[in-house]
Amino acid sequence: MGGAAVADGLTAELRGFREVQRLAYACAEAVAARLRPGVTEREAARMQREWLRARGVRDWFHLPFAWFGDRTAFTDFRIPLQFFPTGRRLEAGMPFILDLAPVHRGFTADVGYSGCLGPHPPPVHGRLLADLQAHRELILREVRERRSLREIYQDVDRLMVRQGYANRHRAYPFGVIAHKVDRVKERRWSPRVFGFGTQSLKGLASDAVRGHRDGWSPLWSPYGFSDHPPAPGLWAVEPHLGFRGIGVKFEEILVVTDSRDPEQSAFWLDDDLPHVRRWTEAAV
């Protein structure tokens, strides 16, 4: 990760990733504020696309998703096509998740935003959101300890069980809790395959080939191919909790380096994010 150091301690390259991550979260907050009863998942996904395109986004790691109601917990999901937005309509008090992954100026972000429609969400939704904080802390601590990705995944599972929740990121392809993100070549338009940008898929495939040769994987999963210490780079991490048809998650970039300094060996790219602000405000 190159680039000259800057006043906030990040390289110019890391600042580029932080800017697109903030852009993605700004989009999620703006669209969440516009959601009303009767809006469909497809409409919410289109709102995200249009908001980002109006701000110069032309490429994607993946097109925006929106999940409403029990689909936030991936209830009865069996095949990948079930992840795509549907005609499910939002209702008052219903949970929702917006998941978007824009590429802007060659930098990639992949974020997840959890909310509930209306001023009076069910108490369990707030409890789930609050309990995500322990997962963010556990993941960072154990990455700094250089435990294997598979072991960290298992510890996240155990924490969810203690909290009384189900692991819903296991429903994702390969059961991943995270994947690597990289720079991509900037183009005015990039073709897509099943909603995923081909430029980003090429980068992930290149990482997979290189990682297989060197003994690591760009996918953070519960399987043997993730039984290795965290590889340096940027990881989009998304612990996803489920409880009785309600799902919540965050997704943000974790920076992993080869530094011997524990605090510099791994850190969240940005602490000024909606879920972090929510926890900070609740602690005051």
Disulfide bonds with the S-S distance in Angstrom:
none
